[in-house]
Amino acid sequence: MANTQELKQSLARKAAILQGDAERIAKQHADGKLTARERVEKLLDEGSFVELDALVSKGQDYAGVVTGYGTVQDRPVYVFAQDFTVHGGAMGSMQAKKICKVLDLAQKTGAPVIAMCDSAGVRIDEGADAMNAYARIYARMARLSGVCPMIALVLGPVCGGAALIAQIADIAIEAADVGRLMVYGPQVVSAVTGKTVDAVQLGGADNMAKQGGVAMTAANEAEAIALTASLLDLLPGCNMEDAPIMDTDDLNRVLPEIDAGDSQALLEGMADDGVFQELYASWGTEIRVALARVGGRTCGLVVSNAAENNGELAPAAAAKAARFVRFCDCYTIPVVSLINSRGVQVPSASSQSWTMITLSQLLYAYAEATTPKVSVVVGNAIGQAYVAMGGKANADVTYAWPDAVISALTPEAAVQVLYTDELKNDSKPALETRAELEKKFASEVADASAAAASGMIDDVILPAETRKYVIAALEMLSSKRDSNPPKKHGNLPL
């Protein structure tokens, strides 16, 4: 009899938890936000969600997070969704316990984790326990990093410790209408600085995207969830699997006539059916990075954007590309680099170190990566831009277009160094002489043929056949086996 009574009480409590607080749910909807369970249902295949630890609580206090597993397009995933209707989704010991269980299961079984973040911070009433709760989650996520893909969605105010969950994840997506990603909320910032700011100024999607705080932005929650499903379709379940291969485009498709400086055309031309998912589009814009299928295989595309900053690399672009290459390498996603850069931006005196650090991060990321790497010099490959973005020493296969210029210096700088006497002694006007010498240097010393002759590239290819050559190289490299020397880990320049 007692067991029956306890069962009835448990079922009644579970029903109350699943139903939620009607008044708080109405407030959540009034704020333009879905509830935690509505978000989970919208992401996962219908009827596939299995909730874990629904009855976990502290006294009568519900943990404030929905956790469990299900499928997205028939592929298994784990999910946790913070419930803002319960103490503002604030982190406490019970919430952390539920999240850590999901992270542990993901590591054991090899499936992606989706974090739906909507939290005002920590449970102040729990004191140090609440801070330790976040620490336990960070430790689990750090160990899971590189084992299973983690995608974090910013679907409300995500403050303090909750904001770091989004940063540790592989990819963070913010919904512009409701997402606010902040270290401190407006009240704290205003109190410290004496300036009035609002949550949109601090952690709105536009601001975060320009700073690299999130990899993607969406107009609303529905779009953010749809983007998540699209990304999962391109990713493996874990580092022991390959991403799904889907043949949807002609393997022998030739590229239309493309300007080497048109990064959008390059991305569309290389990607199957012209479809790609760009990450960090508003940050470090001298380089564009995207996930796409090329010949049916998921690839990471790293494309120079010569239209920005005179085609010169800046620190943010180097850091962005380094993070992306390391992410691809975690899951053995091949990296295809389309190089068109006039070198590294000459830094100001106050940013010398930052430029060197971020450039070394990019060099390190390419050098350390054991995933297949294919590079194509489509325009300029000057100095460290060639070396850093997967030049011959840092790529398995390197091609170049016929008009490519590969050199330690730009033609303008090289002429100044190599042809000093000619510039002084020629009877022609200085500008005319310089232009002729620059053309001579580019065509005779730094052209693709000279690079091929010296072994800096494997072949000179026609632009129209770029995709065919890259697909063939990826096929050849599909069985690549490489590893770094035994070590705990390298010391990435941070």
C-alpha positions in Angstrom: 0.0 0.0 0.0 2.8 2.4 0.9 4.5 1.7 -2.4 1.3 2.4 -4.3 0.9 5.7 -2.4 4.5 6.7 -3.1 4.1 5.9 -6.8 1.0 8.1 -6.9 2.9 10.9 -5.3 5.8 10.6 -7.7 3.5 10.5 -10.7 1.6 13.5 -9.4 4.8 15.4 -8.8 6.1 14.5 -12.3 2.9 15.7 -13.9 3.2 19.0 -12.0 6.8 19.4 -13.2 5.9 18.6 -16.8 2.9 21.0 -16.7 5.0 23.8 -15.2 3.8 27.0 -13.6 1.1 28.4 -15.9 1.8 32.0 -14.9 5.5 31.8 -15.4 5.0 30.0 -18.7 2.7 32.7 -19.9 5.3 35.3 -18.9 7.9 33.3 -20.9 5.7 33.4 -24.0 4.9 37.1 -23.5 8.7 37.7 -23.6 8.7 36.0 -27.0 10.4 32.9 -25.7 9.6 29.2 -25.9 9.7 27.1 -22.7 12.6 24.6 -22.2 10.4 21.6 -23.2 9.0 23.4 -26.2 12.5 24.0 -27.4 13.5 20.4 -27.0 10.5 19.2 -28.8 11.1 21.7 -31.7 14.7 20.4 -32.2 14.2 16.6 -31.8 12.4 14.2 -34.0 8.8 13.9 -33.0 8.3 11.4 -30.2 12.0 10.7 -29.8 12.8 12.6 -26.6 13.5 10.6 -23.5 13.8 12.8 -20.4 16.2 12.0 -17.7 16.0 12.8 -13.9 12.7 14.7 -14.3 12.1 14.3 -10.5 15.5 15.6 -9.4 15.0 18.4 -6.9 16.2 20.0 -3.8 13.4 19.8 -1.3 10.4 21.0 -3.3 12.7 23.1 -5.5 12.7 21.8 -9.2 16.3 21.8 -10.7 15.5 24.3 -13.4 16.8 22.3 -16.4 15.3 19.8 -18.8 17.8 17.0 -19.8 17.6 13.9 -21.9 18.3 12.4 -25.3 16.6 11.8 -28.6 17.2 12.0 -32.3 17.6 14.8 -34.9 17.0 13.5 -38.4 17.3 10.0 -36.9 20.8 10.6 -35.4 21.1 10.4 -31.6 21.9 13.6 -29.6 21.9 14.6 -25.9 20.3 17.9 -24.9 19.9 20.1 -21.9 17.6 23.1 -21.8 17.7 25.6 -18.9 14.2 26.5 -17.7 13.9 30.2 -17.2 10.5 29.8 -15.5 12.3 28.2 -12.5 14.4 30.8 -10.7 15.3 32.4 -14.0 17.2 29.3 -15.0 19.8 30.1 -12.4 22.5 27.4 -11.9 22.4 25.4 -8.7 23.8 22.1 -7.5 20.9 20.0 -8.7 20.9 21.6 -12.2 24.6 20.9 -12.5 24.1 17.3 -11.4 21.6 16.7 -14.2 23.7 18.5 -16.8 26.9 16.6 -15.8 25.0 13.3 -16.2 24.1 14.1 -19.8 27.7 15.2 -20.6 29.0 11.9 -19.1 26.6 9.9 -21.1 27.6 11.7 -24.3 31.2 10.9 -23.7 30.5 7.2 -23.0 28.2 6.7 -26.0 29.7 9.2 -28.6 26.8 11.6 -29.5 26.6 15.4 -29.9 25.4 17.6 -27.1 23.0 20.5 -27.6 22.9 23.1 -24.8 19.9 25.5 -24.8 21.0 28.3 -22.5 18.6 30.7 -20.8 19.9 31.6 -17.4 20.2 34.7 -15.2 23.3 33.3 -13.6 23.7 31.3 -10.4 21.6 30.5 -7.4 22.8 33.1 -5.0 21.1 31.3 -2.1 23.3 28.3 -2.6 26.5 30.3 -2.1 29.8 28.5 -3.0 27.8 25.3 -4.0 26.4 27.2 -7.0 29.9 28.3 -8.1 31.2 24.8 -7.7 28.2 23.6 -9.8 29.5 25.6 -12.8 33.0 24.4 -12.2 31.9 20.8 -12.4 30.1 21.5 -15.8 33.2 23.3 -17.2 35.4 20.4 -16.2 33.1 17.9 -18.0 32.8 20.1 -21.1 36.6 20.5 -21.3 37.0 16.7 -21.2 34.3 16.3 -23.8 35.8 18.9 -26.1 37.1 17.2 -29.2 35.3 13.9 -28.3 31.7 14.9 -29.2 30.5 18.1 -30.9 28.9 20.6 -28.6 26.5 23.3 -29.8 25.2 26.0 -27.5 22.1 28.1 -28.2 21.8 31.5 -26.6 18.0 31.8 -26.2 17.6 34.3 -23.5 19.7 36.2 -21.0 22.9 34.1 -20.5 24.9 35.8 -17.9 28.1 35.1 -15.9 29.0 31.5 -15.6 26.3 30.5 -18.1 28.0 32.6 -20.7 31.1 30.5 -20.4 29.2 27.4 -21.4 28.5 29.0 -24.8 32.3 29.8 -25.1 33.5 26.3 -24.3 31.1 24.7 -26.8 32.3 24.2 -30.3 29.7 26.4 -31.9 27.5 29.0 -30.2 24.3 30.3 -31.9 22.5 33.4 -30.6 18.8 34.2 -31.3 18.8 38.0 -32.1 15.3 38.6 -30.7 15.8 37.1 -27.3 19.4 36.2 -26.8 21.7 38.3 -24.6 25.2 36.9 -23.9 26.9 38.8 -21.1 29.6 38.5 -18.5 27.7 40.9 -16.3 24.2 42.2 -16.6 23.3 45.9 -17.3 22.8 46.7 -13.6 26.3 45.6 -12.6 28.0 47.3 -15.6 26.2 50.5 -15.0 27.0 50.5 -11.3 30.7 49.9 -12.0 31.2 52.2 -15.0 28.6 54.8 -14.2 27.2 54.5 -17.8 23.7 53.4 -18.5 23.7 50.4 -20.8 21.1 47.8 -21.7 21.2 44.1 -22.4 21.1 44.5 -26.1 24.1 46.8 -26.1 26.0 44.4 -23.9 25.1 41.0 -25.2 22.9 41.4 -28.3 23.5 39.1 -31.3 25.1 41.9 -33.5 27.5 42.9 -30.8 28.5 39.3 -30.0 28.9 38.4 -33.6 31.3 41.3 -34.3 33.4 40.3 -31.3 33.5 36.6 -32.1 31.5 35.8 -29.0 29.1 33.6 -31.1 29.7 31.7 -34.3 26.3 32.2 -35.8 23.3 34.5 -35.3 19.6 33.7 -36.0 16.6 36.0 -36.2 14.7 34.0 -33.6 14.6 30.8 -31.7 13.0 28.8 -34.6 15.9 29.8 -36.9 18.5 29.0 -34.3 17.1 25.6 -33.8 16.9 25.0 -37.6 20.6 26.1 -37.9 21.5 23.6 -35.2 19.8 20.8 -37.2 21.7 21.9 -40.3 25.0 21.8 -38.5 24.4 18.4 -37.0 23.8 17.1 -40.5 27.3 18.1 -41.4 29.0 16.8 -38.2 30.0 13.3 -37.0 28.6 12.0 -33.8 32.0 11.9 -32.2 35.7 11.8 -33.0 35.6 8.1 -33.7 33.2 8.5 -36.6 33.2 10.2 -40.0 30.6 12.8 -40.9 27.8 11.4 -43.1 28.6 11.3 -46.9 25.8 12.4 -49.2 26.2 12.6 -52.9 24.0 15.5 -54.0 26.0 17.3 -56.7 28.0 16.6 -59.8 31.5 15.5 -58.9 32.8 16.8 -62.2 31.1 20.1 -62.1 33.3 22.9 -63.3 33.4 26.3 -61.8 32.0 29.3 -63.6 34.4 32.2 -64.2 35.2 33.5 -60.7 37.2 36.5 -59.6 39.8 35.4 -57.1 38.8 38.3 -54.9 35.1 37.2 -54.7 35.0 35.1 -51.6 31.2 34.5 -51.8 31.5 33.1 -55.3 34.4 30.9 -54.2 32.4 29.5 -51.3 29.4 28.9 -53.5 31.4 27.4 -56.3 33.2 24.9 -54.1 30.3 23.8 -51.9 27.9 21.1 -53.2 24.8 22.8 -54.6 26.3 26.1 -53.4 25.1 25.4 -49.8 27.4 26.2 -46.9 27.1 27.2 -43.2 29.4 30.1 -42.5 30.8 30.6 -39.0 31.9 33.9 -37.4 30.8 35.9 -40.5 31.0 39.3 -38.8 34.3 38.7 -37.0 37.8 38.7 -38.5 36.3 39.3 -42.0 39.7 39.1 -43.9 39.1 35.3 -43.8 35.8 33.4 -44.2 35.2 30.0 -42.7 32.4 27.6 -43.4 31.3 24.0 -43.1 30.0 22.5 -46.4 29.9 19.3 -48.4 32.4 19.1 -51.2 31.9 16.0 -53.3 29.6 14.6 -50.7 32.1 14.9 -47.8 31.9 17.5 -45.1 34.8 19.9 -45.3 36.0 23.0 -43.5 36.4 25.8 -46.1 38.9 28.5 -45.2 38.7 31.3 -47.8 40.6 34.5 -48.0 38.4 37.6 -48.4 40.6 39.9 -50.4 37.9 42.5 -50.5 38.6 43.3 -46.8 41.5 45.2 -45.5 43.3 45.3 -48.8 43.7 41.6 -48.6 45.9 41.6 -45.6 45.4 39.4 -42.5 44.5 41.0 -39.2 44.7 39.4 -35.7 41.0 38.6 -35.4 41.0 36.8 -38.8 44.0 34.7 -37.8 42.5 33.7 -34.4 39.2 32.9 -36.1 40.8 30.6 -38.7 43.0 29.0 -36.1 39.9 28.1 -33.9 38.1 26.8 -37.0 41.0 24.6 -38.2 41.4 23.1 -34.7 37.7 22.4 -34.6 37.8 20.6 -37.9 40.8 18.6 -36.9 39.1 17.4 -33.7 36.6 15.5 -35.9 38.8 14.7 -38.8 36.9 17.1 -41.1 39.2 17.9 -44.1 40.3 21.5 -44.4 40.2 23.1 -47.9 42.0 26.5 -48.0 41.6 29.0 -50.8 44.4 31.5 -50.4 44.4 35.1 -51.7 46.2 37.3 -49.2 48.7 40.1 -49.5 50.3 39.1 -46.3 49.9 40.2 -42.7 48.7 43.7 -41.8 51.5 45.9 -40.6 50.5 46.3 -36.9 50.7 49.4 -34.8 53.3 49.6 -32.1 50.6 48.8 -29.5 49.5 45.6 -31.2 52.7 43.9 -32.3 52.4 41.1 -29.7 48.8 40.5 -30.5 49.5 40.2 -34.2 52.4 37.7 -33.5 50.4 35.7 -31.1 47.3 35.2 -33.3 49.4 34.5 -36.4 51.4 31.9 -34.5 48.0 30.4 -33.4 47.1 30.1 -37.1 50.5 28.6 -38.0 50.2 26.2 -35.1 46.7 25.1 -35.9 47.6 24.2 -39.5 50.8 22.5 -38.5 49.3 20.4 -35.7 46.2 19.4 -37.7 46.4 15.8 -38.9 43.2 15.9 -40.8 43.4 16.0 -44.7 44.5 19.5 -45.8 44.2 20.8 -49.4 45.2 24.3 -50.3 44.6 26.3 -53.5 46.4 29.6 -54.2 43.8 31.5 -56.2 45.4 34.9 -56.0 48.2 36.3 -53.8 50.0 34.1 -51.3 52.4 36.6 -49.7 54.8 35.9 -46.8 53.3 34.4 -43.7 49.8 34.3 -45.3 51.1 31.5 -47.6 52.8 29.7 -44.8 50.0 30.1 -42.2 47.1 29.2 -44.5 48.3 25.8 -45.4 51.1 26.3 -47.9 53.1 23.4 -49.1 54.7 22.5 -45.7 51.4 22.6 -43.9 49.1 20.9 -46.5 49.0 17.5 -48.0 48.3 18.9 -51.5 48.7 22.4 -52.8 47.6 23.8 -56.1 47.7 27.3 -57.7 45.8 29.1 -60.4 47.9 30.4 -63.3 47.7 34.0 -62.3 48.7 33.3 -58.6 51.5 35.3 -57.1 53.6 33.4 -54.4 56.3 35.4 -52.8 57.9 36.4 -49.5 57.0 40.0 -50.3 54.4 41.8 -52.4 55.6 42.8 -55.9 55.6 46.4 -54.7 57.9 45.7 -51.7 60.1 43.2 -53.6 60.8 45.8 -56.4 62.0 48.2 -53.8 64.4 45.7 -52.4 65.6 43.8 -55.6 65.7 46.6 -58.2 67.1 49.6 -56.4 69.6 50.4 -59.2 67.1 50.0 -62.0 64.7 52.5 -60.2 67.5 55.0 -59.8 69.1 54.8 -63.3 66.2 54.3 -65.6 65.4 57.3 -67.8 61.6 56.6 -67.7 59.4 58.2 -65.1 59.7 56.5 -61.8 56.0 55.3 -61.7 56.3 53.7 -65.1 59.5 52.0 -64.3 58.2 50.7 -61.0 55.0 49.3 -62.7 57.1 47.4 -65.3 59.4 46.0 -62.6 56.5 44.9 -60.5 54.9 43.1 -63.5 58.3 41.5 -64.3 58.7 40.2 -60.7 55.2 38.9 -60.5 55.4 37.1 -63.9 59.0 35.8 -63.7 59.9 35.4 -60.1 56.7 34.9 -58.1 54.3 33.3 -60.6 52.7 29.9 -60.2 55.0 28.2 -62.7 58.1 29.3 -60.8 56.5 28.1 -57.5 55.8 24.7 -59.2 59.3 24.5 -60.5 60.7 25.0 -57.0 58.3 22.5 -55.4 56.2 25.1 -53.5 53.0 23.8 -55.1 52.1 20.5 -56.6 50.5 21.7 -59.8 49.1 24.7 -61.7 45.4 24.2 -62.4 42.7 26.0 -64.4 40.3 27.8 -62.1 37.3 26.0 -63.7 38.7 22.7 -62.6 39.4 23.6 -59.0 36.5 21.7 -57.5 37.4 18.6 -59.5 41.0 18.6 -58.4 40.0 19.2 -54.7 37.5 16.4 -54.7 40.0 14.0 -56.3 42.6 15.0 -53.6 40.0 14.5 -50.8 39.2 11.1 -52.2 42.9 10.2 -52.2 43.3 11.5 -48.7 40.2 9.8 -47.3 42.4 7.0 -45.9 45.1 9.3 -44.5 46.6 8.1 -41.3 48.7 10.6 -39.4 49.4 11.5 -35.8 51.4 13.8 -33.7 54.3 12.6 -31.4 53.1 11.1 -28.1 52.5 13.9 -25.7 49.9 15.2 -23.3 49.1 18.1 -25.6 51.0 20.9 -27.3 51.4 24.4 -25.9 49.3 26.5 -28.2 50.3 30.1 -28.2 47.5 31.8 -26.3 
